[in-house]
Amino acid sequence: MKWVIGFSSLLKLPLLALGALAIVAFSSAHGDLGRVGLGCLAAAGAAACFVLMWLAERAARNRAADDAIARRVEWDAAADRERAASADGDADRP
């Protein structure tokens, strides 16, 4: 799961670079359709990086939540076994 978090961190650089390229291309276009197109492509790439970062971070959070739920189930089962064992021991006493 660490690779997902690393992947999310790696996407921050292209996100910033593509975002900066989009801003520069749009601000210096002055009606040049080539630069407007470049700005649109850069903005789309930045949006894709952002979505992939969000999905990777969400997958990591979901995995952590699933692990916590599994641990809780194990702890509850162990507590139930202990309670059952102590109840059986109490029943044997006169």
C-alpha positions as CSV (number, residue, x, y, z in Angstrom):
1,M,0.0,0.0,0.0
2,K,3.0,2.3,0.4
3,W,3.4,2.4,-3.3
4,V,0.0,4.0,-3.7
5,I,1.0,6.8,-1.3
6,G,4.3,7.2,-3.2
7,F,2.4,7.3,-6.5
8,S,0.2,10.0,-5.1
9,S,3.2,12.0,-4.0
10,L,4.9,11.6,-7.4
11,L,1.9,13.0,-9.1
12,K,2.3,16.4,-7.3
13,L,5.2,17.5,-9.5
14,P,3.5,16.9,-12.9
15,L,0.3,18.5,-11.5
16,L,2.2,21.7,-10.5
17,A,4.2,21.7,-13.8
18,L,1.2,21.2,-16.0
19,G,-0.8,23.7,-14.0
20,A,2.0,26.3,-14.4
21,L,2.2,25.5,-18.1
22,A,-1.5,26.0,-18.5
23,I,-1.4,29.4,-16.7
24,V,1.6,30.6,-18.8
25,A,0.0,29.4,-22.1
26,F,-3.3,31.0,-21.4
27,S,-1.8,34.3,-20.2
28,S,0.5,34.6,-23.1
29,A,-1.9,33.4,-25.8
30,H,-3.2,36.8,-27.0
31,G,-5.5,35.0,-29.5
32,D,-3.0,32.4,-30.6
33,L,-5.0,29.2,-31.0
34,G,-1.9,27.0,-30.7
35,R,-1.2,28.4,-27.2
36,V,-4.8,28.2,-26.2
37,G,-4.8,24.5,-27.3
38,L,-1.6,23.9,-25.4
39,G,-3.1,25.5,-22.3
40,C,-6.2,23.3,-22.6
41,L,-4.0,20.2,-22.9
42,A,-1.9,21.2,-20.0
43,A,-5.0,21.9,-17.9
44,A,-6.5,18.6,-18.9
45,G,-3.2,16.8,-17.9
46,A,-3.2,18.7,-14.6
47,A,-6.8,17.6,-13.9
48,A,-6.0,14.0,-14.7
49,C,-3.0,14.1,-12.3
50,F,-5.3,15.6,-9.6
51,V,-7.9,12.9,-10.1
52,L,-5.3,10.1,-10.0
53,M,-3.8,11.6,-6.8
54,W,-7.3,11.8,-5.2
55,L,-8.0,8.2,-6.2
56,A,-4.7,6.9,-4.9
57,E,-5.2,8.7,-1.5
58,R,-8.8,7.5,-1.3
59,A,-7.6,3.9,-1.9
60,A,-5.0,4.2,0.8
61,R,-7.6,5.6,3.3
62,N,-10.1,2.8,2.4
63,R,-7.4,0.1,2.9
64,A,-6.5,1.6,6.3
65,A,-10.2,1.6,7.3
66,D,-10.6,-2.0,6.1
67,D,-7.6,-3.0,8.1
68,A,-9.0,-1.3,11.2
69,I,-12.3,-3.0,10.8
70,A,-10.6,-6.4,10.5
71,R,-8.6,-5.8,13.6
72,R,-11.8,-4.8,15.5
73,V,-13.5,-8.0,14.4
74,E,-10.5,-10.0,15.6
75,W,-10.5,-8.2,19.0
76,D,-14.3,-8.7,19.4
77,A,-14.0,-12.4,18.6
78,A,-11.1,-12.8,21.1
79,A,-13.2,-11.0,23.8
80,D,-16.2,-13.2,23.0
81,R,-14.0,-16.3,23.4
82,E,-12.7,-15.1,26.7
83,R,-16.2,-14.3,28.0
84,A,-17.4,-17.8,26.9
85,A,-14.4,-19.4,28.6
86,S,-15.0,-17.5,31.8
87,A,-18.7,-18.3,31.7
88,D,-18.0,-22.0,31.3
89,G,-15.6,-21.8,34.3
90,D,-18.3,-20.1,36.4
91,A,-20.9,-22.8,35.5
92,D,-18.6,-25.5,36.8
93,R,-18.4,-24.0,40.3
94,P,-20.9,-25.4,42.9
